[in-house]
Amino acid sequence: MKRILMSLLSLVLFLSAFLFDSNPSAANSDLTDEELTNLHYQQALEEMNRTGSYPGEIDNDDLNSVPPEAGSFSFKAGDILVTKSTDSSGLLGHTGIVLTNPKNVLHIRGPGAKPAVISINQWLSDYPATKVVRFNSSSRAYDAAKWASSNYVKSNGGRYSNLDYGFTGSIKGFKSTYCSKIVWQAYYYGAQKGYKVILQTPSQTKWIIPGIIAPYHYLNKSYQNYNGFKTVKSIKW
């Protein structure tokens, strides 16, 4: 019960950080990018209220897959780890990014936590049901991992290593952070790759930088194909 209350409180705080200026019923092709992004916030909120999850999270065939064990799989710098073994304070699932030393993962656990590095073995112990998502450019994925290490790892003097867990500010900003935002920023700033999602209105479909990025957005096959990512491994899923 305490965990549920914490999740609900975090979600309320998250949603209160944004102003919804657009009316979905009035959406049209003349909307600015800012208005479209605000509309995306509204749609995400409505979907969360209706189903308890964010839109476009996971495909049905993923839910029915029978994943192999980790075995001798080789993790690479920039790999995105997504787990269903826990939730991240209102966001379904949890995610982290493999660092330049591919034995380590950067993540942030939840309210009260700071960005932290744990080993791959520790991750799989804490989050046994994990999928590995990989970018199609290993060099740019490495750049994303390097940026994450340089900016979010305390032992490297990372300027954002003491950020509080939270949803204040934009996805590009550094007022607070959360698990899937760290991953998004690593690719946006480190690899010059802004992971985009679909915004649908009555008159158009458009790929946009999201106002929110949920862990399962990295597993959505349509999003993966558009952004150049692929799920390369499933472990106890």
Secondary structure, 3 states (H helix, E strand, C coil): CHHHHHHHHHHHHHHHCCCCCCCHHHCCCCCCHHHHHHHHHHHHHHHHHHHCCCCCCCCHHHHCCCCCCCCCCCCCCCCEEEEEEEEECCEEEEEEEECCCCCEEEECCCCCCCCEEEEHHHHHHHCCCEEEEEECCHHHHHHHHHHHHHHHCHHHCCCCCCCCECCCCCCCCCCCECHHHHHHHHHHHHCCCCCCEEEECCCCEEEECCCCCCHHHHCCHHHHHHHCEEEEEEECC
